[in-house]
Amino acid sequence: MGFHTFDADRAAKLEDPERYAWVSREELVDAVEPTPDDAVADLGSGTGFYTDDVAPHAETVYGVDLQAEMHAAYREKGLPENVELVESDVADLPFAAGELDAAFSTMTFHEFADDDAIAEVARVLRAEGRFVVFDWSADGDAAAGPPLDERYDLADATAMLEGAGFEVVHGTTRTETFAVVALAPRG
């Protein structure tokens, strides 16, 4: 895969409401299933477009992004009180084992996914914690999103998650994207 990061100079594009055509606020919140006591991480949070949608439903949401410029744009936009920004690579998250109740990635899985990153997500999630992925599919036609050679398809993403001990409870290929809901290993 390409393992590129989204160009921070184009951060304003991440606030485009047309992004809901690929994954809606309702289907994201429904898949993550946050509760008022949960600690949740948005992996590749960018400017917080989807972080803001989950924040009202959880105690704490960590906006995890590798680029300080994305956090600066998010701060400028304004953070919900329960959002904490974390500058980190997904393969080296600064959370204790089992600290998170859920994690999600919207259109960023292709940027970080490898065996080390997936193992790290499994480490920081509590037993049976949810990991939700909505991403551009290699089965798409590249009408939107990154080039096809930088994407995973549902089968590859599912195999990667299962290889790290996740139980995939839902997976579907959609127009241009795929969705996966997986539960972290039981311990």
Beta strands, then each sheet from edge to edge (+ up, - down):
strand 1: 39-43
strand 2: 60-65
strand 3: 83-87
strand 4: 100-106
strand 5: 125-136
strand 6: 167-173
strand 7: 177-183
sheet 1: 3+ 2+ 1+ 4+ 5+ 7- 6+
end
